[in-house]
Amino acid sequence: MPWFVICTKFKSEFKVAETLENNGFEVYCPSIISTRQWSDRKKRVKTPLFNSFVFINIAENSREKVFEFINNSRYLFWLRKPAVVRDSEIEVLKEWMSNDQVDEARVSAISAGDKIIIANGNFKEQEAVVKEIGKQRMKLILPLLGFTINVKIKEIL
């Protein structure tokens, strides 16, 4: 059976995972322990690695059964089809998360203003600042060269 991605309301990932697990579904919600700073104290808090995402291992024809147990959630779609995560990817994620050396981690998307290093293409290993992001192209500012370039997203990853 494939793994699908359920999009949940913010900060309800653990509740959705627990509800589905208690109803017999195989779910995975990777979490990390992070240190949060308040004005008077520091506290270690368990947070989901992927905000608003829970992975569920379920047959394609049984996907709708999930909504009998949870509300205000939906499946993540990619190219008009439910996003599928391979078993091998979930296993790698589980193995990485079980590693004792993993203390804090963050998953975030690239956004305007981020500094990146270009991995491929003519400007390989150049530092750049993201100016705009489109579906297939991205505008980057190259501070060392003093100009802006328009590159395909696959060239920088």
N, C-alpha and C positions, 0 to 999 in steps of 0.2 A: 504494500500500500504506500502511496506517496505521502509526503509531508506537505501540508498546506499552511498558509500564514493567515491567522485571524487578526484583524485590526480591532483593537479595543479602545475604550475611552481611556484617556490619560490617567495614570495611577490606579487602574483597575486590572492590570495584567495578572497579578498574583491571584486575585479573587476569581477571575475568569478561568485561569488554569486549574485552581483548586476545585471549582464547581464542575468543570468538565472531567477532571480526574475522578472525582467522587461519583460520577455517572458512567464510569467505565471507559472513557476515552484515553488514548495515549497522547499526552501533551508534554511539551517541553518549553519552559520559560527560563532561559539562562539568566542568572542574576550575579551581581557583584556586591561586595561590601565596600562602601565608600565612606570617607570621613567627611562629615558636614560641620561647618563652623558656624556657631551662633555667637552672639555678643558675649555670652557668659560661659559657654562650654563648647566642647567638641563632642561629637557623637558618631559612632559607626552605624551606618544605616544600610539595610539590604535594599538594593534597587535593581530593576530589570536592566539587562544589558541593552536590549532593544526596546525603547519606549514605544508603548502601544501595540506591541506584537507578541503573539503567542503562536507557537508551532503546534500543529495537530496532525497525527498520523491516522488517516481515515480514508476509506474507499471513496472514489469519485462519486459513486451513486448514493452515498450516505451523507454527503456534505451538509444537506439541509437539516439533518437530525440535530445538529449542534444548536440550532436556534430554538429548540424546545427548552433548552436549559439556560441560555444566556440571551440578554437583550442588548440593544444598542451596539452591536458588533457586526462586522462584515468580513468577507474574505478579501485579501489583497489580490488585485488583478494586474496582470502584465500582458500587454497586447491583446486585450479583450478576453483573456483566459485566466482562470485562477492561477496565481503564482504557485509553482511547485518547487519544493526544495528537495534535492536528492538525499537519499539515506547517507551517502558518504559525506556530504556536507554537514549534516547533523552530527554524525559520528566525530568528525574533525572538531566541530564546535564543542561537543561534550568532552572530548579528550583535552582540548585546550583549556576549557573551564575547570576540569578536574586537576590540572597542574597546580601544584602548591605555590609556584612562583607567581601566579597571576594574583595580584593584589587589587589593583584598580585598573579599569579599562573604560574607554569611552568609544562609542560608535557615533559618528556624525557625518553628515553629508557636506560636500564642498559648497560653500556659499560665497557671495560677493564679499571681497575684502580679505579672504583667506590667502595666506602665503603658501605656495606649493613649489615643488621641484618637478620639472618636466621630465618624464621617464623615457619617452621615445621621440622620434622625429628629428628635424633639423636643429631644434633648440634643446636637445637632450642635456640633462643635468643643469639647466639654467633655472635660477630662482625667478618666480613670477608671482604677481598679485592678481587674483581673479577679479575682473571688472564686471562681466556679465556672463550668465549661463543660459544657453539655449538647449534645445532637445538634442542636437547632434554637434553643435559647435560652442566654443567658449572664447570670449575675449579676455586676453591676458595682458597685463602691463609688465614689460621687462625693464626693471629699474636700471640695471647695469648698462643696457643698450639704449635706454631712453625712448622707447617707442612701444606701441600697442600692437599685438598680433591677434589674428583670428585663427584658431586651430580647431581641428576635429577633436572631440573629447577622447577618442581612443589613443590619440598621440600623447596625451599627458599622463595616462594611467599606466 
